[in-house]
Amino acid sequence: FVHKHHSLWLSLIRSCLTAGLWLAGQALLQRGNPFTSAPLLFCLQGYEGLVEGGENIKQANWLSVSNIIQLGGTIIGSARCKAFTTREGRLLAAYNLVQHGITNLCVIGGDGSLTGANIFRTEWGGLLEQLVKDGKITKEVAKKYCHLNIVGLVGSIDNDFCGTDMTIGTDSALHRIMEVIDAITTTAQSHQRTFVLEVMGRHCGYLALVSALASGADWLFIPEAPPEDGWEDFMCARLGETRSRGSRLNIIIIAEGAIDRNGKPISSSYVKDLVVQRLGFDTRVTVLGHVQRGGTPSAFDRVLSSKMGMEAVMALLEATPDTPACVVSLSGNQSVRLPLMECVQVTKEVQKAMDEKRFEEAIQLRGRHTCALTAAAVCADWCCLSPFRQTHFSLAILNVGAPAAGMNAAVRSAVRIGISQGHTVYVVNDGFEGLSKGQVHLSCLQLGAAGGRHRTLPKTSMEKIVENVRKFNIHSLLVVGGFELSMTQGWGSHTCSNSDICANEPSLLSSAQSCDRIKQSASGTKRRVFIVETMGGYCGYLSTVTGIAVGADAAYVYEDPFTIHDLKVNVEHLTEKMKTDIQRGLVLRNEKCHEHYTTEFLYNLYSSEGRGIFDCRINVLGHLQQGGAPTPFDRNYGTKLGVKAMLWMSEKLQEAYRKGRVFANSADSACVIGLRKKMVAFSPVTELKKVTDFEHRLPQEQWWLNLRLMLKMLANYQISLTEYISGKMEHVTRRTLSIEKGF
């Protein structure tokens, strides 16, 4: 599998100081180590260490990246390097690489770092010729290392690199921002204050945009979408109106690079003075600064980094002298490879468009993700200010099943969009049971969620439900919930749920944080293995992804059957692990992974087989996973699906309306909305039933099962990679960026 004609040498050249970024390096090292005898190296202090050489380039091993997955920043350091921008500096870097026999580089950084890496690769042949001419290396050495392969990973909290849906570190930065906003909101409500929050983003407004959407901010300033002339009047009118409706606070979010239509900077202090002078509101400014870069990496970042790290190594192993430098990116939930310079070129075109005041084009170049978020922000929070015409349609929104973070965001956006469309919007308390009892209420602009949720299915009280549907003249239902959505066929409803993407990230985050604390506890006690039970019914998503996010040694799930032989292998693996410096273990078990191999059974098995080598402890996370505040991901995902679902329902109602009645008798009258790969799609329930395991409440095919291979690999199991599916090489053009913006 490994190219025998040359050694695989990896050097982690640059890491930005962003939460979660080093995890990609960990995945690289752990991916390479078991499958090649060649040493792996990393470079301290980025390009500066590469130019200086010496002790800055050092060998890495399995233990050197142990117990770092929960740490933010980078343990190998990062630094800006002017010397590398010159040919003389790159000549020194080339010499140091040749001295260490490095022919493959993985560069983690932003567009500037990746551009420098591509220039370095382009000049490689000429640099070696210069070294031969200077007598520093021989012709034989130059011939042996005549090709340099480069793969890039994008580390940037701004998510400002075109071609990827998310960059490493962005989600963690959003977590820091939302923690601050949620805390400030409490103060603002208590004192009836207006807060102006300045977040990072000199050239990209992604952080400001997403945090505004996730927090329900009253006003937003981002560089790509400067406000129209006279924005001061509009903003003050908006703030005054929200206060007149009973709100006790205002939140204004501004990116540090915000400008007006003439390119003049809009500062947070200017916005504050404007609010004070015109409205007289008690106003404060909070500049978040570098707090956004620190802290523990989120579960999303940990998994993203690991996936990208693994794909980067595969790309290096498969590279040939004719392979262009590529960057590993995220497309939906899949890793893809993109030509590095295509991404860099489009990224630079964004800034050029902004400099030339072509702002609409700049947003288009950012990609469909930013376009969708921008539209969602406008629809969810500000469209209600526009006059609307009343329609003939009445819609009801209800929740079913167990609570999941993000449900409130979906309901909130759906209510506001429905009202802005001119519909009569009802909310139903306690799900279908509440609908059967007539607990139907008119919504208002301040409403954030349909009160209560219940697992009761409609078949238990169908006659009463039909009676109330007729009583309130309800034409359509928006049902937000879990597996119970599959029971709504024939109702003429559109349901809001997820398909490929888990819309309950707090469960994953809670599991990861709990396991982090367990591992920290274990660090003070040698030779200890923790058996942790997670929720999920028969679905092993939480166990698998949490296992990747926390570096678990094994994760048992229903979808990946295991036998006593597999358990024996895992026990032996942990026994060998205890002989190293990493004398702790973590085993995850999904609550219904096996009828007989229960959590108690695993505890007894590991305790018995590990007697004299390690001891065991049990932790059952339970409903802790369902609590907590929704993450930025869940808030934004819920908002987007709520907006999309309501717009879709409005369109379908118009199509089905004839002679004062709605005729909903087609297959798509009951659909589930979700993210399929990278597209928001509506799937008829009749079609989904064909691919659903109703006994176990599961899809018959689970996309995330491909992650099981990475989980085992990162746990240092000697496994075959024949099942690994490498990311495809795609291209980045204006056309690919403009396809299906979602709204």
C-alpha positions in Angstrom: 0.0 0.0 0.0 2.8 2.4 0.8 4.9 3.6 -2.1 8.0 1.6 -1.7 10.2 3.7 -4.0 10.2 6.6 -1.7 9.6 7.1 2.0 6.6 9.0 3.3 7.9 12.0 5.2 5.3 14.3 6.7 6.1 17.7 8.0 3.3 19.8 9.7 4.6 23.1 8.5 2.2 25.7 9.8 -0.6 25.9 12.3 -2.7 28.9 13.1 -3.6 29.5 16.7 -7.1 28.3 16.4 -9.0 25.8 18.5 -9.0 22.3 17.2 -6.4 22.9 14.5 -3.7 20.6 15.8 -6.2 17.7 15.7 -5.6 17.5 12.0 -1.9 17.0 12.7 -2.8 14.3 15.2 -4.8 12.5 12.6 -2.0 12.8 10.1 0.6 11.3 12.5 -1.7 8.6 13.7 -2.7 7.7 10.1 0.8 7.4 8.9 2.5 5.7 11.8 1.0 2.2 11.7 1.4 1.7 7.9 4.9 2.8 7.2 8.3 2.4 8.8 9.4 5.8 7.6 9.7 8.5 10.2 7.2 11.3 10.4 8.4 14.8 11.2 6.8 18.0 12.2 8.2 21.5 12.0 8.1 23.8 15.0 7.0 27.4 14.5 5.7 27.1 11.0 7.7 28.3 8.0 10.1 30.0 10.4 11.2 26.7 11.8 11.4 25.3 8.3 13.8 28.1 7.2 15.9 27.9 10.4 16.0 24.0 10.4 18.0 22.3 13.1 16.1 21.4 16.2 12.9 22.9 14.7 12.4 19.8 12.5 11.9 16.9 14.8 10.6 13.4 14.6 7.1 12.6 15.8 5.7 9.4 17.1 2.5 7.9 18.4 3.0 9.0 22.0 4.0 12.6 21.0 0.4 13.4 20.0 -1.3 11.5 22.8 -3.7 13.4 25.1 -3.9 16.5 23.0 -7.2 16.1 21.2 -9.0 18.3 23.7 -6.5 21.1 23.6 -6.9 24.2 21.5 -4.2 26.0 19.6 -1.2 24.1 18.4 1.5 22.3 20.4 4.1 22.7 17.6 3.7 26.5 17.4 3.1 28.9 14.6 4.8 32.1 13.4 4.8 34.5 10.6 8.0 34.3 8.5 9.1 37.1 6.2 12.1 35.1 5.2 9.9 32.5 3.5 8.4 35.2 1.3 11.8 35.6 -0.4 13.6 33.1 -2.7 16.6 33.1 -0.4 14.4 31.9 2.5 12.8 29.2 0.4 16.2 28.1 -0.7 17.1 27.5 3.0 13.8 25.7 3.6 14.5 23.4 0.6 17.9 22.6 1.9 16.5 21.7 5.3 13.9 19.5 3.8 16.4 17.6 1.6 18.6 17.2 4.6 15.8 15.4 6.4 14.7 13.5 3.2 11.2 15.2 3.2 9.3 14.8 0.0 5.8 15.3 1.2 4.4 18.4 3.1 1.1 18.9 4.8 0.6 22.6 5.2 -2.1 23.8 7.7 -2.9 27.5 7.4 -4.9 30.1 5.5 -4.8 31.3 1.9 -1.4 33.1 2.4 0.3 30.0 3.9 -1.1 27.8 1.2 -0.2 30.1 -1.6 3.4 30.2 -0.2 3.4 26.4 -0.2 2.3 26.2 -3.8 5.1 28.7 -4.8 7.5 26.6 -2.9 6.4 23.5 -4.8 6.6 25.3 -8.2 10.1 26.5 -7.5 11.3 23.2 -6.1 13.2 22.0 -9.1 14.9 25.4 -9.5 15.8 25.5 -5.8 17.4 22.1 -6.0 19.4 23.1 -9.0 20.6 26.2 -7.1 21.6 24.0 -4.2 23.6 21.7 -6.5 25.3 24.8 -8.1 26.2 26.1 -4.7 27.7 22.7 -3.8 25.3 22.1 -0.8 23.9 18.9 -2.3 24.9 16.5 -5.0 23.2 15.8 -8.2 22.3 12.3 -7.0 20.5 13.8 -4.0 18.7 16.3 -6.2 17.6 13.5 -8.4 16.4 11.4 -5.5 14.2 14.3 -4.1 13.3 15.8 -7.4 9.5 16.0 -6.6 7.7 17.7 -3.7 4.1 16.8 -3.0 2.0 19.3 -1.1 -1.5 18.9 0.5 -3.1 21.8 2.3 -5.5 21.9 5.2 -7.4 25.2 5.8 -7.1 26.6 9.3 -9.0 29.8 9.7 -11.6 30.9 12.2 -13.1 33.3 9.6 -14.2 30.5 7.2 -12.9 32.7 4.4 -11.4 30.1 2.1 -13.5 29.5 -1.0 -14.3 25.9 -1.9 -14.8 24.4 1.5 -18.1 24.6 3.6 -16.1 24.9 6.8 -12.5 25.6 7.8 -10.8 24.1 10.9 -11.4 26.3 14.0 -14.5 28.2 12.8 -17.0 26.2 14.8 -15.0 26.5 18.0 -14.8 30.2 17.5 -18.5 30.4 17.1 -18.9 28.5 20.4 -16.8 31.2 22.1 -18.9 33.9 20.6 -22.2 32.4 21.4 -21.2 31.8 25.0 -20.4 35.5 25.4 -23.6 36.6 23.6 -25.8 34.3 25.7 -24.2 35.7 28.9 -24.5 39.3 27.7 -28.2 38.7 26.8 -29.0 38.0 30.5 -27.4 41.3 31.5 -29.0 43.2 28.7 -32.5 41.9 29.6 -32.0 42.8 33.3 -30.9 46.3 32.6 -32.8 47.0 29.4 -29.6 47.7 27.5 -28.4 47.7 24.0 -25.1 45.8 23.3 -22.8 46.3 20.4 -20.6 43.2 20.0 -17.6 43.4 17.7 -16.3 40.0 16.5 -13.4 39.1 14.3 -13.6 39.3 10.5 -11.5 41.9 8.8 -12.4 40.7 5.3 -15.0 38.0 6.0 -18.2 38.4 7.9 -19.0 34.7 8.5 -18.6 34.8 12.2 -20.7 37.9 12.6 -23.3 36.5 10.2 -23.7 33.2 11.9 -23.6 34.5 15.4 -26.3 37.1 14.5 -28.5 34.4 13.1 -27.9 32.1 16.1 -28.6 34.8 18.7 -31.5 36.6 17.0 -29.6 39.9 16.8 -31.4 43.0 15.8 -28.8 44.3 13.4 -25.8 43.0 11.6 -22.8 44.6 9.8 -20.5 42.5 7.6 -17.8 43.5 5.0 -19.4 41.6 2.1 -22.8 43.3 2.5 -22.5 47.0 3.4 -25.8 48.6 4.5 -27.6 50.9 2.1 -27.3 54.6 2.4 -29.4 55.9 5.2 -28.9 52.7 7.2 -28.7 54.8 10.4 -32.4 55.7 10.1 -33.5 52.1 9.3 -31.4 50.6 12.2 -32.7 53.1 14.8 -36.3 52.5 13.6 -35.8 48.7 13.9 -34.4 49.0 17.5 -37.2 51.4 18.5 -39.8 49.0 17.1 -38.5 46.0 19.0 -38.5 48.0 22.2 -42.1 49.2 21.6 -43.2 45.5 21.2 -42.0 44.8 24.7 -38.4 43.7 24.1 -36.0 44.6 27.0 -32.8 44.4 25.0 -31.1 45.0 21.6 -28.2 43.1 20.2 -26.1 44.5 17.4 -23.3 42.4 15.9 -20.5 44.0 13.9 -17.6 42.4 12.1 -14.3 44.3 12.7 -14.0 44.9 9.0 -17.5 46.3 8.5 -17.8 49.1 5.9 -20.5 51.2 4.3 -21.2 51.4 0.6 -18.5 54.0 0.1 -15.8 51.8 1.7 -15.8 53.9 4.9 -15.3 51.7 8.1 -18.2 51.3 10.5 -16.9 51.1 14.0 -18.6 49.7 17.0 -18.1 53.0 18.9 -19.8 54.9 16.1 -22.8 52.6 16.2 -22.9 52.9 20.0 -22.9 56.7 19.8 -25.6 56.7 17.2 -27.9 54.6 19.3 -27.3 56.8 22.4 -27.8 60.1 20.6 -30.9 59.1 18.6 -32.7 56.7 20.9 -31.2 57.4 24.3 -30.8 53.7 25.1 -28.3 52.6 27.7 -25.7 51.1 25.3 -22.4 49.2 25.8 -19.7 48.0 23.5 -18.0 44.6 23.9 -15.0 43.7 21.7 -14.5 39.9 21.9 -10.9 40.0 20.4 -8.7 36.9 20.7 -11.0 35.1 23.1 -12.5 33.8 20.0 -9.4 31.9 19.1 -8.9 30.1 22.4 -10.6 27.4 24.4 -11.4 23.8 24.0 -12.2 22.7 20.4 -15.8 21.8 19.7 -16.8 18.3 18.8 -17.4 19.4 15.2 -13.9 20.7 14.9 -12.4 17.6 16.3 -14.2 15.3 13.8 -13.6 17.7 10.9 -9.9 17.9 11.7 -9.5 14.2 12.0 -11.4 13.6 8.7 -9.3 16.1 6.9 -6.1 14.9 8.4 -6.8 11.3 7.3 -7.7 12.5 3.8 -4.5 14.6 3.5 -2.3 11.6 4.2 -4.2 9.5 1.7 -3.7 12.3 -0.9 0.0 12.3 -0.2 0.3 8.6 -0.5 -1.6 8.6 -3.8 0.3 11.6 -5.2 2.5 11.4 -8.3 4.8 14.0 -9.9 2.0 15.0 -12.1 -0.5 15.5 -9.3 -1.3 19.2 -8.6 -1.1 20.6 -5.1 -4.5 20.1 -3.5 -6.3 21.3 -0.5 -8.6 19.0 1.5 -12.0 20.5 1.9 -15.5 19.7 3.3 -18.4 19.4 1.0 -21.6 18.6 2.9 -20.3 15.8 5.2 -17.7 14.4 2.7 -14.0 15.2 2.4 -13.0 16.3 -1.1 -9.8 17.4 -2.8 -9.6 20.7 -4.6 -6.8 22.2 -6.7 -5.1 24.5 -4.2 -4.6 27.4 -6.6 -8.1 27.3 -7.9 -9.3 27.9 -4.3 -6.8 30.6 -3.7 -7.6 32.4 -6.9 -11.4 32.5 -6.1 -10.6 33.6 -2.6 -8.6 36.5 -3.9 -11.3 37.4 -6.3 -13.7 37.9 -3.4 -11.4 40.6 -1.9 -11.0 42.1 -5.4 -14.8 42.3 -5.8 -15.1 44.0 -2.4 -12.4 46.5 -3.2 -14.2 47.4 -6.4 -17.6 47.6 -4.5 -19.1 44.6 -6.4 -20.6 43.4 -3.1 -23.3 41.1 -4.5 -20.7 39.3 -6.6 -18.5 39.0 -3.5 -21.3 37.2 -1.6 -21.8 34.8 -4.6 -18.1 34.0 -4.6 -18.2 33.2 -0.9 -20.4 30.2 -2.0 -23.9 28.9 -1.5 -23.4 28.5 2.2 -22.9 32.2 2.9 -25.8 33.0 0.4 -28.1 30.7 2.3 -27.1 32.1 5.7 -27.6 35.7 4.5 -31.0 34.9 3.2 -32.0 33.0 6.3 -30.8 35.9 8.5 -32.9 38.4 6.5 -36.0 36.1 6.4 -35.9 35.0 10.0 -35.3 38.3 11.7 -36.1 41.2 9.5 -38.7 40.3 7.0 -41.4 40.8 9.6 -40.9 44.5 9.3 -42.1 44.4 5.7 -45.9 44.9 4.9 -47.5 41.6 3.9 -50.8 40.6 2.4 -53.0 38.2 4.3 -53.6 34.8 2.6 -56.3 32.2 3.0 -54.0 29.6 4.5 -53.7 28.5 8.1 -50.7 26.5 9.3 -49.9 24.7 12.5 -46.5 23.9 14.0 -46.0 21.2 16.6 -43.1 19.2 18.1 -43.1 15.4 18.5 -40.7 13.0 20.1 -37.9 13.7 22.5 -36.5 17.2 22.8 -33.5 18.1 20.7 -31.5 21.3 20.7 -32.3 23.4 17.6 -36.0 22.7 17.7 -36.8 26.2 19.0 -34.7 27.8 16.3 -36.6 25.9 13.6 -40.0 26.8 15.1 -39.0 30.4 15.6 -37.9 30.9 12.0 -40.9 29.0 10.6 -43.3 31.2 12.7 -41.8 34.4 11.5 -41.6 33.3 7.9 -45.2 32.1 8.0 -46.4 35.4 9.4 -44.4 37.4 6.8 -46.0 35.3 4.1 -49.4 36.4 5.3 -50.5 33.0 6.7 -52.4 32.4 9.9 -49.8 30.5 12.0 -50.9 28.4 15.0 -48.6 26.6 17.5 -49.7 23.4 19.2 -48.7 22.4 22.8 -47.8 18.8 23.6 -47.6 17.5 20.1 -50.4 15.3 18.6 -51.9 14.8 22.0 -52.2 18.6 22.4 -53.7 18.8 18.9 -56.3 16.2 19.8 -57.2 18.2 23.0 -57.5 21.5 21.1 -54.3 23.1 22.6 -53.9 25.2 19.5 -52.9 28.9 19.9 -52.2 31.8 17.5 -48.6 32.6 17.3 -47.0 36.0 17.8 -43.7 37.5 16.6 -42.2 37.0 20.0 -42.9 33.3 20.1 -39.8 31.1 20.0 -41.2 27.5 20.1 -44.3 25.4 20.1 -44.8 24.7 23.8 -44.0 21.1 24.9 -43.4 18.0 22.9 -44.9 14.5 23.3 -44.3 11.1 21.8 -48.0 10.3 21.3 -48.7 9.3 17.7 -51.7 10.6 15.8 -53.3 7.1 15.4 -54.2 7.1 19.1 -56.7 9.9 18.8 -57.2 10.4 15.1 -60.8 11.4 15.2 -60.3 14.2 17.7 -57.3 15.4 15.8 -59.2 15.5 12.5 -62.0 17.4 14.3 -59.6 20.1 15.6 -57.9 20.4 12.2 -61.3 21.2 10.7 -62.2 23.4 13.6 -59.1 25.6 13.2 -59.2 25.2 9.4 -55.6 24.0 9.3 -54.3 23.5 5.8 -50.8 22.3 6.6 -48.7 21.0 9.5 -45.1 21.6 10.2 -43.9 18.8 12.5 -40.5 19.2 14.1 -39.3 16.0 15.8 -37.6 12.6 15.6 -38.5 9.2 14.2 -42.2 9.9 14.8 -42.2 12.0 11.7 -42.4 8.8 9.6 -46.0 8.4 11.0 -47.4 11.5 9.4 -48.0 10.1 6.0 -51.3 11.1 4.5 -51.7 14.2 6.6 -50.9 16.7 3.9 -48.0 17.9 6.1 -44.4 18.9 5.6 -42.1 17.7 8.3 -38.9 19.3 9.4 -36.1 17.0 10.4 -32.6 16.0 9.4 -31.2 13.2 7.2 -27.5 13.2 6.6 -26.5 15.7 9.3 -27.2 15.3 13.0 -29.2 18.3 14.2 -28.6 17.7 17.8 -25.0 18.6 18.3 -25.2 19.4 22.0 -25.6 15.6 22.5 -22.3 15.1 20.8 -20.8 18.0 22.6 -22.0 16.9 25.9 -20.7 13.4 25.3 -17.3 14.7 24.2 -17.0 17.1 27.2 -18.0 14.3 29.6 -15.4 12.0 28.1 -12.8 14.7 28.3 -13.4 15.0 32.0 -13.3 11.2 32.4 -9.9 11.1 30.6 -8.6 14.0 32.7 -9.7 12.0 35.8 -7.9 9.0 34.5 -4.7 10.9 33.9 -4.2 11.0 37.7 -4.7 7.2 38.0 -2.6 4.9 35.9 -3.9 1.7 34.2 -7.6 2.5 34.3 -10.2 1.9 31.6 -13.5 3.7 31.5 -16.6 2.0 30.0 -19.0 4.8 28.9 -22.6 4.3 27.8 -24.2 6.8 25.4 -27.8 7.3 24.3 -29.0 6.8 20.8 -31.4 3.8 20.8 -30.1 1.5 18.1 -28.3 4.3 16.3 -24.6 4.4 17.0 -23.9 7.8 15.6 -23.2 9.5 18.9 -20.9 6.7 20.1 -18.9 6.6 16.9 -18.4 10.3 16.4 -17.8 10.9 20.1 -15.2 8.2 19.9 -13.4 10.1 17.2 -13.7 13.4 19.0 -12.2 12.1 22.3 -9.8 9.5 21.0 -11.6 6.4 22.3 -10.1 2.9 22.1 -13.3 1.3 20.9 -17.0 2.1 20.3 -19.6 -0.6 20.1 -22.7 0.1 18.0 -25.6 -1.9 16.7 -24.9 -1.2 13.0 -21.4 -2.7 13.2 -22.0 -6.2 14.6 -19.3 -7.5 17.0 -18.6 -10.9 18.6 -16.8 -12.2 21.6 -13.7 -12.5 19.4 -13.8 -8.7 18.7 -14.2 -8.1 22.4 -11.1 -10.3 23.0 -9.1 -8.3 20.5 -10.1 -5.0 22.2 -9.1 -6.3 25.6 -5.7 -7.5 24.3 -5.3 -4.2 22.5 -5.8 -2.2 25.8 -3.5 -4.6 27.6 -0.7 -3.8 25.2 -1.5 -0.1 25.5 -1.0 -0.2 29.2 2.6 -1.2 28.6 3.3 2.1 27.0 3.3 5.6 28.6 -0.5 6.0 27.8 -1.9 4.0 30.7 -5.5 4.8 30.4 -8.4 3.6 28.1 -11.8 4.7 27.0 -14.5 2.4 25.6 -17.8 3.7 24.4 -21.0 1.6 24.1 -24.2 2.6 22.5 -27.1 1.8 24.8 -28.7 -0.9 22.5 -25.6 -2.1 20.6 -26.2 -5.7 21.7 -28.9 -7.6 23.5 -26.5 -9.6 25.7 -23.2 -7.7 25.7 -24.5 -5.0 28.1 -22.6 -2.3 29.8 -22.4 -4.4 32.9 -21.2 -7.3 30.9 -18.4 -5.3 29.3 -17.4 -4.0 32.7 -17.1 -7.5 34.1 -15.3 -8.7 31.0 -12.7 -6.0 31.0 -12.3 -6.1 34.7 -11.7 -9.9 34.7 -9.4 -9.9 31.7 -7.5 -6.9 32.8 -7.0 -8.0 36.4 -3.5 -7.1 37.5 -3.0 -4.9 34.5 -5.8 -2.3 34.6 -9.0 -1.7 36.5 -12.3 -0.4 35.2 -15.0 2.1 35.9 -18.5 2.7 34.5 -20.1 5.9 33.4 -23.7 6.1 32.0 -24.2 9.6 30.5 -28.0 9.2 30.2 -30.2 12.3 29.7 -27.3 14.6 30.3 -26.9 14.4 26.5 -30.3 15.9 25.8 -29.7 19.0 28.0 -27.8 22.2 27.5 -28.0 25.2 25.2 -28.1 24.5 21.5 -24.8 25.0 19.7 -24.3 27.6 16.9 -24.5 24.7 14.4 -27.9 23.6 15.7 -29.3 27.1 15.9 -28.3 27.9 12.3 -29.3 24.5 10.9 -32.7 24.7 12.6 -33.2 28.2 11.4 -32.4 27.4 7.8 -34.6 24.3 7.8 -37.5 26.3 9.3 -37.2 29.0 6.7 -36.9 26.5 3.8 -39.7 24.3 5.1 -42.1 27.3 5.4 -41.3 28.7 2.0 -41.8 25.2 0.5 -45.1 24.8 2.2 -46.3 28.2 1.0 -45.4 27.2 -2.5 -47.2 23.9 -2.3 -50.3 25.4 -0.8 -50.5 27.9 -3.7 -50.2 25.0 -6.1 -52.8 22.9 -4.4 -55.4 25.7 -3.8 -58.5 25.4 -5.9 -62.0 26.9 -5.4 -61.3 27.7 -1.8 -59.9 24.3 -0.8 -56.5 22.7 -0.6 -56.1 19.3 -2.3 -53.1 17.6 -0.8 -53.2 14.1 -2.3 -49.8 13.7 -4.0 -46.8 11.8 -2.7 -45.0 15.0 -1.8 -47.8 16.2 0.5 -45.9 14.6 3.4 -42.1 15.2 3.2 -39.1 15.2 5.4 -36.6 18.1 4.9 -32.9 17.6 5.5 -29.4 17.9 4.3 -28.5 15.2 1.8 -24.8 15.3 1.2 -24.6 19.1 0.5 -28.1 19.9 -0.7 -31.2 20.8 1.2 -33.8 18.3 -0.1 -37.4 17.3 0.5 -38.0 13.5 0.6 -41.6 12.1 0.5 -42.3 9.9 3.5 -43.6 7.2 1.1 -40.1 6.9 -0.4 -38.3 7.0 2.9 -40.4 4.2 4.2 -38.8 1.9 1.6 -35.4 2.5 3.1 -36.3 2.5 6.8 -35.9 -0.1 9.4 -39.0 0.5 11.5 -38.2 -2.1 14.1 -35.0 -0.4 15.1 -36.1 3.1 14.0 -33.1 3.5 11.7 -32.3 4.2 8.0 -31.3 1.0 6.3 -28.1 2.7 5.2 -26.1 5.0 7.5 -23.6 7.5 5.8 -21.5 7.8 9.0 -20.6 4.2 9.1 -17.6 5.1 6.9 -16.2 6.9 10.0 -15.8 3.6 11.8 -12.7 2.9 9.8 -11.1 6.2 11.0 -12.1 5.5 14.6 -10.3 2.1 14.6 -7.3 3.6 12.8 -6.9 6.4 15.2 -7.1 3.9 18.1 -4.0 2.2 16.6 -5.6 -1.0 15.3 -3.7 -2.7 12.5 -6.5 -2.8 9.9 -6.9 -2.9 6.1 -7.7 0.3 4.3 -9.2 -1.4 1.2 -12.6 -0.2 2.2 -11.4 3.5 2.6 -13.0 5.7 -0.1 -10.7 8.5 -1.1 -12.1 12.0 -1.6 -12.6 12.9 -5.3 -10.7 15.6 -7.0 -13.2 18.4 -7.8 -12.8 21.9 -9.2 -13.8 25.3 -7.9 -15.4 27.7 -10.4 -18.0 30.5 -10.2 -20.5 28.0 -11.5 -19.8 25.4 -8.8 -20.1 28.1 -6.1 -23.4 29.4 -7.4 -25.3 26.0 -7.6 -28.2 25.6 -5.3 -27.9 28.4 -2.7 -30.7 26.8 -0.7 -32.9 29.9 -0.5 
